[in-house]
């Protein structure tokens, strides 16, 4: 269906080129004339008299808002509802206002559920419609600007796979960049869940070995009888079940990088063999007689105190000095609380999109709770909680009441939010509920004896009798 411009648009001035484009879809010519006159000084108005191909056309024409008469002349009296749905699906930033001659409130609800920002019933107050349109467009523009600033902030706080702009993380980024170009061994230290493997991957990505093999082995994930063959490889017949020769992780990393996570779990015997490889740059497979020359860079990680393990004899001192050439310490999340809101935004967007959901937001009160929590599991714990909340919270907003008790228990902000909600509270009602709870608990604890309950609450017996009569206890 051809696009029809109104008379004002046909002689569009230069200044109108900068005005927001509003598309009006309706068939009532008298209404269109009045509405166009009302909107034209503030908007560039385009008129269509049908829904045909509207979604594609609106997208190509850079329309900011659509005013849609959802009534039709066919079997379906409200065919525009499906169009609203499609427009909202195509662009969450559209300002959509629906119009209808139907008086039933159920039609308004259907329109809002389909994606309309506002709904008007005939007869339409065009001045009110213009005000609503301008206000909604302003709000959308502010939301878009906030989202742009958020994305800009996120990009500025991103380093490889890390998210964070705090000073402790800036020091980590600097250390990674300093060691990336070298061949020296690196020891990444930090508590569980702080991102030690992310640091290893960042070092590799920025190094000359970025396109060479990157081999990762979690030393704690394999039993002692398998870890040796995984590290050094084996020849056929080296042990029961060794039906073929195969290289180990050290040999596979030749020319590239070997990342050994939880290196402290290696036995002293395996530590000795690893030290020999680092000194000689040769590796010998289990059951083999030849040595394979190798060139690899070693990055190790641990969440334990290597100094203490060396002191107690559980970790070789010479190996410690060999791997601890450049240590990089990853701070726990409790030492970089300023990054929590960035991490929340990142994980919310990632997991909402992964689950096909609109991106949820966390209230300021809930974010305050997060910032007070100690996060013993660090960033991994935060991500797991966000992933859980994305799936379990039905609305678009995650509040204090949605958080698990273990997080709330440590938070003064949560206690304040529960004691006094943002919308306020009825003081007398809250005092009444507290008195009833204290009285009921005291009476229950002393098997209903008012005298004993009075002693427990440190009030006289006459007062407790009065309160029990007052609350029918």
C-alpha positions in Angstrom: 0.0 0.0 0.0 1.4 3.4 -1.0 2.6 5.8 1.6 0.5 9.0 1.8 2.1 12.2 3.2 -0.1 14.9 4.7 0.0 18.4 3.3 2.4 19.6 6.0 4.9 16.9 5.2 4.7 17.5 1.4 6.3 20.9 1.9 8.7 19.7 4.7 11.0 22.5 5.8 14.7 22.0 6.6 13.9 22.3 10.3 11.4 19.4 10.1 14.2 17.1 8.9 15.4 17.0 12.5 12.0 16.3 14.1 11.1 12.9 15.3 9.2 10.9 12.7 5.7 9.8 13.8 3.7 7.3 11.7 -0.1 7.4 12.0 -2.0 4.4 10.8 -5.8 5.1 10.6 -8.7 5.4 8.1 -10.7 8.2 9.7 -9.9 11.1 7.5 -11.5 13.7 9.7 -9.6 12.4 12.8 -6.3 12.4 10.7 -6.8 16.0 9.8 -7.2 17.2 13.4 -4.4 15.0 14.7 -2.0 16.1 12.0 -2.6 19.7 12.8 -2.0 19.0 16.5 1.3 17.1 15.9 2.9 18.8 13.0 4.6 21.7 14.8 6.5 19.1 17.0 6.8 16.0 14.8 7.2 15.0 11.2 3.9 13.1 10.6 3.6 10.4 8.0 0.2 8.8 7.3 -0.7 5.3 6.2 -4.2 3.8 5.9 -3.4 0.2 6.5 -1.1 -2.3 8.2 0.3 -3.9 5.1 4.1 -4.3 5.4 4.1 -1.7 8.2 6.9 -3.4 10.2 9.4 -3.4 7.4 8.5 0.0 6.3 8.7 1.5 9.8 12.1 0.0 10.2 13.5 1.4 6.9 12.0 4.9 7.5 13.6 5.3 10.9 10.2 5.9 12.6 10.4 7.0 16.3 6.8 6.4 17.1 3.7 4.7 15.6 0.1 5.7 16.4 -1.9 2.7 15.4 -5.7 2.4 15.1 -6.1 -1.3 16.0 -9.7 -1.6 14.7 -10.2 -3.2 11.3 -13.0 -3.8 8.9 -12.7 -7.6 8.7 -13.6 -10.7 10.7 -11.0 -9.8 13.3 -12.2 -6.6 15.0 -8.8 -5.8 16.5 -6.3 -6.9 13.9 -3.8 -4.2 14.9 -2.9 -6.1 18.0 -0.8 -8.5 16.1 0.9 -5.6 14.4 1.7 -4.0 17.8 3.3 -7.3 18.8 5.4 -7.5 15.7 6.5 -3.8 15.9 7.5 -4.3 19.6 9.4 -7.5 18.8 11.3 -5.8 16.0 12.3 -2.7 18.0 12.0 -2.4 21.8 12.7 1.4 21.4 9.6 2.2 19.3 7.1 4.4 21.0 3.8 2.7 20.3 0.4 4.2 21.0 -2.8 2.3 20.2 -6.2 3.8 19.3 -9.6 2.1 19.3 -13.3 2.8 19.2 -13.9 -0.1 21.6 -14.9 0.9 25.1 -14.1 -2.4 26.9 -11.1 -2.2 29.2 -10.1 -5.6 28.1 -9.1 -4.2 24.7 -6.8 -1.6 26.4 -5.2 -4.4 28.4 -4.7 -6.5 25.3 -3.1 -3.5 23.6 -0.7 -2.8 26.5 0.2 -6.5 26.7 0.9 -6.5 23.0 3.5 -3.7 23.5 1.7 -0.4 23.4 3.1 2.3 25.7 -0.3 3.9 26.0 -3.8 3.4 24.7 -6.5 5.9 23.8 -10.3 5.3 23.3 -12.4 7.4 20.9 -13.2 10.2 21.1 -9.5 11.0 21.5 -8.3 14.1 23.2 -5.6 15.0 20.7 -3.9 17.5 23.0 -3.5 14.8 25.6 -2.3 12.4 23.0 0.3 14.8 21.8 1.5 15.3 25.4 1.6 11.6 26.0 3.5 11.0 22.8 6.1 13.7 23.6 6.6 12.5 27.2 7.0 8.8 26.0 9.5 9.8 23.3 11.4 11.8 25.9 11.5 8.9 28.3 12.6 6.5 25.5 15.4 8.9 24.5 16.6 9.1 28.1 16.5 5.3 28.4 18.5 5.0 25.1 21.0 7.5 26.4 21.4 5.6 29.7 21.8 2.4 27.8 24.4 4.0 25.5 26.3 5.3 28.5 26.0 1.9 30.2 27.4 0.1 27.1 30.2 2.7 26.9 31.0 2.2 30.6 31.0 -1.6 30.1 33.3 -1.3 27.1 35.7 1.0 29.0 35.8 -1.5 31.9 36.4 -4.6 29.7 39.8 -6.1 29.4 39.9 -9.3 27.4 37.3 -11.5 29.2 37.5 -9.5 32.4 34.9 -7.0 33.5 36.0 -4.4 36.1 37.2 -0.8 36.3 38.4 -0.8 40.0 41.9 0.1 40.9 42.8 -3.5 42.0 41.7 -4.8 38.5 43.6 -2.0 36.7 46.7 -3.3 38.4 45.9 -6.8 37.2 45.4 -5.6 33.6 48.8 -3.7 33.8 50.6 -6.8 35.1 49.1 -9.0 32.3 50.1 -6.6 29.6 53.7 -6.3 31.0 54.3 -10.1 31.0 52.3 -11.0 27.8 55.1 -10.4 25.3 57.8 -12.3 27.3 58.5 -16.0 27.6 58.9 -16.1 31.4 56.7 -18.3 33.5 53.8 -16.8 35.3 52.0 -17.8 38.5 48.4 -16.6 38.9 47.3 -16.5 42.5 43.9 -15.8 43.9 40.9 -17.3 45.7 38.6 -19.8 44.0 36.2 -18.0 41.5 38.4 -14.9 41.0 39.1 -15.7 37.3 42.6 -17.2 37.3 42.0 -19.0 34.0 40.7 -15.7 32.5 44.0 -14.2 33.4 45.9 -17.1 31.7 43.8 -16.7 28.6 44.4 -13.0 28.5 48.1 -13.5 28.8 48.0 -15.9 25.9 45.7 -13.7 23.7 48.2 -10.8 24.0 51.3 -12.9 23.5 53.2 -13.8 20.4 51.9 -17.4 21.0 48.3 -16.4 20.7 47.7 -18.6 17.6 49.8 -21.5 18.9 48.5 -24.3 21.1 46.9 -23.4 24.4 46.7 -26.5 26.6 44.9 -26.5 29.9 45.0 -29.1 32.6 43.3 -29.0 36.0 45.7 -31.0 38.2 43.1 -31.5 40.9 40.6 -33.0 38.5 42.4 -36.3 37.8 43.5 -39.1 40.2 47.2 -39.5 40.9 47.5 -42.6 38.7 46.3 -40.7 35.6 47.9 -37.3 36.1 51.4 -38.4 35.2 50.4 -39.9 31.8 48.2 -36.9 31.1 51.2 -34.6 31.7 54.0 -36.5 30.2 52.3 -38.9 27.8 53.0 -42.6 27.4 54.3 -45.2 25.0 52.3 -48.3 24.1 52.5 -50.9 26.9 53.8 -48.4 29.5 51.1 -49.6 31.9 48.0 -51.8 31.9 45.5 -50.3 29.4 48.1 -48.3 27.5 47.2 -49.7 24.1 48.7 -46.9 22.0 51.4 -44.3 22.3 50.2 -40.7 22.8 51.7 -37.4 23.7 51.0 -35.7 27.0 49.8 -32.2 27.7 53.4 -30.9 27.9 54.3 -32.2 24.5 51.0 -31.0 23.0 51.8 -27.5 24.2 55.1 -27.4 22.2 55.4 -23.9 20.6 52.5 -22.6 22.7 51.4 -22.3 26.3 50.6 -24.8 29.0 48.2 -23.8 31.8 48.4 -25.9 34.9 45.5 -25.1 37.3 45.7 -26.1 41.0 49.4 -27.0 40.6 49.8 -27.5 44.3 47.9 -30.8 44.0 50.8 -32.5 42.2 52.7 -35.0 44.2 56.4 -34.2 45.1 57.4 -36.9 42.6 55.5 -35.2 39.8 56.9 -31.8 40.9 60.4 -33.2 40.5 59.7 -34.5 36.9 58.1 -31.1 36.0 61.1 -29.2 37.3 63.4 -31.4 35.2 61.3 -30.6 32.1 61.5 -26.9 32.8 65.3 -27.0 33.3 66.1 -29.3 30.3 63.3 -28.4 27.9 62.9 -32.1 27.1 60.1 -34.4 28.0 60.1 -38.2 28.2 56.9 -40.2 27.9 56.1 -43.0 30.4 57.7 -46.2 29.1 59.7 -44.3 26.6 63.5 -44.1 26.1 63.8 -41.0 23.9 63.4 -37.4 24.9 61.3 -34.9 22.9 62.7 -31.4 22.7 59.9 -28.9 23.5 59.5 -25.2 23.7 56.5 -24.1 25.8 55.5 -21.3 28.2 54.2 -22.3 31.6 51.4 -20.5 33.4 50.3 -21.9 36.7 47.5 -21.1 39.1 46.7 -21.8 42.7 44.4 -20.6 45.5 46.7 -21.9 48.2 49.7 -20.4 50.0 52.7 -21.8 48.2 55.0 -20.3 50.8 53.4 -22.4 53.5 53.5 -25.5 51.4 57.2 -25.0 50.8 57.8 -24.4 54.5 56.0 -27.7 55.4 57.8 -29.7 52.6 54.7 -30.3 50.5 55.9 -28.2 47.6 59.5 -28.2 46.2 61.2 -24.9 46.9 63.2 -25.0 43.6 60.0 -25.5 41.6 58.4 -22.7 43.5 61.2 -20.3 42.4 61.0 -21.7 38.9 57.2 -21.0 38.4 57.0 -17.9 40.6 59.0 -15.7 38.2 56.2 -13.2 37.8 53.3 -13.6 40.2 49.9 -12.0 39.4 47.4 -11.7 42.3 43.7 -11.6 41.5 41.7 -9.7 44.1 38.7 -11.3 45.7 35.3 -9.6 44.9 35.0 -8.1 48.4 38.1 -6.0 47.6 36.6 -4.7 44.3 33.1 -3.9 45.3 33.0 -1.0 42.9 32.9 -3.6 40.0 29.8 -5.4 41.3 27.3 -3.3 39.4 29.3 -3.7 36.2 29.4 -7.5 36.7 25.7 -7.6 37.5 24.8 -5.7 34.3 27.1 -8.0 32.2 25.8 -11.2 33.7 22.1 -10.1 33.5 22.5 -9.2 29.8 24.4 -12.4 29.0 22.0 -14.8 30.8 18.8 -13.1 29.9 19.7 -13.3 26.2 20.8 -16.9 26.6 17.4 -17.7 28.0 15.5 -15.6 25.4 14.2 -13.1 28.0 14.1 -9.3 28.1 17.0 -7.9 30.0 16.1 -7.6 33.7 17.4 -4.9 36.0 18.5 -5.0 39.7 17.0 -2.4 42.1 19.3 0.0 43.9 18.4 -1.7 47.2 19.3 -5.1 45.9 22.5 -3.8 44.5 23.4 -2.3 47.9 22.9 -5.8 49.4 25.2 -7.3 46.8 27.9 -4.7 47.6 27.7 -5.6 51.3 27.9 -9.3 50.8 31.4 -10.9 51.3 31.1 -13.2 48.3 33.2 -16.2 49.5 32.8 -17.7 46.0 33.8 -14.5 44.3 32.8 -13.7 40.7 31.8 -17.3 40.1 29.3 -17.1 43.0 27.9 -13.8 41.7 27.4 -15.2 38.2 25.7 -18.3 39.5 23.3 -16.2 41.6 22.5 -13.9 38.7 21.8 -16.9 36.4 19.4 -18.3 39.0 17.6 -15.0 39.5 17.2 -14.5 35.7 15.3 -17.8 35.6 13.3 -17.6 38.9 12.3 -14.0 39.0 9.2 -13.5 36.9 9.2 -9.7 36.6 11.6 -7.4 34.9 13.0 -6.2 38.2 15.1 -8.1 40.8 14.5 -6.7 44.2 15.6 -7.4 47.8 12.8 -9.9 48.4 14.1 -12.0 45.5 17.5 -12.6 47.1 18.4 -15.7 49.0 18.6 -15.6 52.8 22.4 -16.3 52.8 23.0 -13.0 51.0 20.4 -11.0 53.0 21.8 -12.2 56.3 25.0 -10.1 56.0 23.3 -7.0 54.7 22.3 -3.9 56.7 20.7 -2.5 53.5 18.5 -5.6 53.3 17.5 -5.3 56.9 16.6 -1.7 56.4 14.7 -2.4 53.2 12.7 -5.2 55.0 12.1 -3.0 58.1 11.1 0.1 56.1 10.1 -0.6 52.4 10.7 2.1 49.8 6.9 2.7 49.6 6.9 3.4 53.4 5.0 1.6 56.2 2.2 2.1 58.7 4.0 2.8 61.9 1.2 1.8 64.2 0.6 -1.4 62.3 4.3 -2.3 62.3 4.5 -1.7 66.1 1.3 -3.8 66.6 2.8 -6.7 64.5 6.0 -6.6 66.4 4.3 -6.6 69.8 2.1 -9.6 68.8 5.2 -11.5 67.5 7.2 -10.8 70.7 4.2 -11.8 73.0 3.4 -14.9 71.0 7.1 -16.1 71.0 7.5 -15.4 74.7 4.2 -17.2 75.6 5.1 -20.2 73.4 8.6 -20.5 75.0 7.1 -20.6 78.6 4.1 -22.8 77.7 1.6 -20.0 78.0 2.5 -18.7 81.5 1.9 -14.9 81.5 4.0 -14.4 84.6 7.0 -16.2 83.1 6.5 -14.4 79.7 6.5 -11.1 81.6 9.9 -11.9 83.2 11.3 -13.0 79.8 10.2 -9.7 78.2 11.2 -7.6 81.2 7.8 -6.1 81.7 5.4 -6.2 84.7 2.6 -8.8 84.9 -0.2 -6.2 84.7 1.2 -4.9 81.4 1.4 -8.3 79.8 -2.2 -9.1 80.8 -3.3 -5.8 79.2 -1.4 -6.6 76.0 -2.8 -10.1 75.9 -6.3 -8.8 76.2 -5.6 -6.1 73.6 -4.5 -8.6 71.0 -6.7 -11.5 72.1 -3.8 -13.7 72.9 
